[in-house]
């Protein structure tokens, strides 16, 4: 089994292969045999992938830690809905109850239990006062901090000299929380438990919490007259809608319609606000649906939708694949396959108000029907949604799951690609210096192949490309890139190439002889040329995964991949790793100036959870946020690598000396 065969595509990670559909008759026979209904469904449809877990499917113990609503949502309206086809609502509820013992069942008469908020981790501590939101000098109000998605904070509120004194000031337990945003003294964060929080950025107390908001996207916050308070925040939800709230009060302003009716569609990238519009990217779990031998692979197409900020009405929607969907071939089971499909958008868009463009990065293709839409950087007209240019960097990257010898789904594309999605938001970088470069802009991006790219933002012309990491289906450059006014910072994961470093790892997960060696670490590049200015390999460092999903072979073992996006300030760049370490590097040399193990201690959280553990820092949980004189970070995220997850994550807020 090759590394690419083991390593699976990003969004499937948390819920891959939850169910393998079986005939209703066999379900009835199993239930009739006397087993409880939920256990019968699990044994008939789930056990093959979850006990023991295959590929990156969650194990039964991991599923037990998740909110029951999370499991139900995945099977009813989430990315695993195609896999649950044929199961009745009662069967879905029963298997969810079986997998999450001890959690409260849906209340009687609840017509839509998947929409109910899941049990929260701990008890919300409400703030005594709720001061007005105001613009602060240290704001980080969208996922990339600014419209250019640079992840650069020029005014962090602490100095370079104070970095070595950073200590945890407060923490909060969250079920699958995403990256935070900070506006003034207000902090906003979503989580899969269904509560969207507005917190006090200094203490972690709760200003308000909106329920029925299952999400892992980063909120965008903007001053706007469309809300009573003059402040609006927008998030994307697991049910494939976007929602806007008054950021001061938590009052819901609008809900969009479902933005993609495909049963495998989902939302991983955060919506962004630019001007009077909200841009919402759509991703997919159809790569996992293709495991099912009777599934008519594949039909999902990544898309970007523009919504009106005032009303949430759809203004336009553009698919990333232009070629018409057509029948391709029939499998030996007589199932008609189709294509082209894929080109999911995993990351947040990047706005270019000067040119009137919005940039997105697309994922791989799911079929062997040719398309120019996958593995591409795409520029769209903000007003109309028309594609102004598209630069594809890897053609024929056709990939689905279940193509190993022991599975060998008939849906496998031929040839099969390496799974080199783009998972990072492009950066619109303004070059500085002499007359030849001063003021000129360049669009920067990074791919799971481990290659970084520089393109002309007006035309898409490729200006340079630089191989940095070895590349794998788990990165390479997986989730993020960052910059400051001088450099582009690249975090390399190469996760699938590092499994041989884990003591006791099965031979099937270890690199084949002659395979590339992983090059995890942090790299600084010249944005104008792509030249590598410095690099620092990820060190091997102690850590402990309290709730690890990596299996019996790796209890407490750590993987030193670095998949999360870096964040920069004057003189330093911060980056976290799957081993749970957060480090600050000298921006000019790469020398480590501070390191903190988020797994080296436990936390008594602001929401009254005692001895909560830290875990891996994965890019789907976002990168470090430098704001309000503090560093905010999500530790323990259940991400694509299936290592370092704790079921319930912990949001850490660090400040100089913990003040």
Buried (B, 14 or more C-beta within 10 A) or exposed (E): BBBBBBBBBBBBBBBBBBBBBBEEEEBEEBBEEEBEBBBBBBBBBBBBBBBEBBBBBBBBBBBBBBBBBBBBBBBBBBBBBBBBBBBEEEBBBBBBBBBBEEBEEBEEEEEEBBBBBBBBBBEBBEBEEBEEBEEBEBBBBBBBBBBBBBBBBBBBBBBBEBBEBBEBBBBBBBBBBBBBBBBBBBBBBBBBBBBBBBBBBBBBBBBBBBBBBBBBBBBBBBBBEBBEBBBBBBBBBBBBBBBBBBBBBBBBBBEBEEBBEBBBBBBBBBBBBBEEBBBBBBBBBBBBBBBBBBBBBBBBBBBBBBBBBBEBEBBBBBBBBBBEBEEBBEBEEEBEBBBBBBBBBBBBBBBBEEBBBBBBBBBBBBBBBEBBBBBBBBBBBBEEBEBBBBBBBBBBBBBBBBBBEEBEBBBBBEEBBBBBBBBBBBBBBBBEEEEEBEEBBBBBBBBBBBBBBBBBBBEBEEBBBBBBBBBBBBBBBBBBBBBBBBBBBBBBBBBBBBBBBBEEBBEEBBBEEEBBEBBBBBBBBBBBBBEBBBBBBBBEBEBBBBBBBBBEEBEEBBBBBBBBBBBBBBBBBBBBBBBBBBBBBBBEEBEBBBEBBBBEEBBEBBBEBEEBBBBBBBBBBBBBBBBBBBBBBBBBBBBBBBBBBBBBBBBBBBBBEEE
